[in-house]
Amino acid sequence: MPTYRVLVNGKFDHPDAETRARLLAELSHHQAIGFTEDGLFTYSAHLGAFTYRITLQGEEERDVLDEAELKVMELLEAKGYPYRDMAGKATCMDDIKIRRR
């Protein structure tokens, strides 16, 4: 089964003062960069946009994108973070060719 790296970008949708305070308090836990099987949720102190990076396996790119978007929506809703304008991109790691000198 092909392995995909999926990047989902979105925006916070006008979080209230309490939500902004929680996001800023958790900021240091959301600064890592990379792709993991559990997914990494990252954002900056400006609280405009967020990124979710995850490695998934699947037969179809669309299925993998849908799964990643559902995972980030579940995460955001569980925390009570308002969001909007989500879009994902998937890269099949099996299609990447490494050029060597």
N, C-alpha and C positions, 0 to 999 in steps of 0.2 A: 504494500500500500504506500503511495507517495507521501512524503513528508512536506508540509507547508509551514512557512513562517508567515504569520498573519499580523498585520499592523492595523489596529482600529483607532482612528482619530475621532474626537468629538469635542464638544464645548460644554462647559458648565452653564446651566440656564438660570442665571441670576440667583445664585444661592443667597439665602437670608443671612443675617449677621451671625446667628448661632452655627449655621452650617459652614460659613466661611471660617469661623474660629476653629471648628473641628478639623476642617481641611488643612488649615495652617498648622495646627498642633500635630497632625500626622505627616506633615510634609517630608520630614527627614526619612520616613519609612518608604517614600515613594519617589526616590531619586535614582534608583538603579536603572541601568540601561542594558538591554539584551533581550533574548527570547528564551522563555522557559516553558516547560510542559504545563506548569501551573498558571502561567501568565504573570506579567508584570504591569502594574498600573502606575503610571507616572504623570506628574504635572508640576508646574512651577508655582512660585509664590504669587504670581500675578492672577492665578485662578481663572484664566480665560479658557484654556484648552487642556485636554488630557490625551494620553496615548495609552493603549493597551497592546502589549506584545505577547504573542503566544505561539508555541510550536504545536501543530496538530497533524494528525494523519487522517487521510480520507481519499476517496476515489475521485470526487469532483471538487473543483475549486469553489463553486457556489455553496456546496454543503459545508465546507470548511469555514468559509466567510460567515455563513449564517450561524454556525456553532460559536465562533469567536464573538460575534456581535451579541448573541444571547448571553454568553458568559459575562461580558462586561456590563450588559444591562442588568443582569441579576446582581452583580457586585454593587453597582451604583444604587439600585433600588433597595438592597439590603441595608446600605449605609444611609439612605435617605438623601442622596445627592441628586439634585435636578440636572438633567442633561438634554442636549439637543444636537442636531446636525452630525450624527455619527455616520462614518463611512469607513469601509475596510479595504485593504489590499492584501492579496496573498501571493507569495512567491514559492513556487515548487522547487525545493532544494535538489530534487533529482534531475532537474533540467539545467542546473547551473554547471557550466564547464569551467574548469580551472586551467588557465594557460600557464605553462611553465616555460621558463627561458631555457 
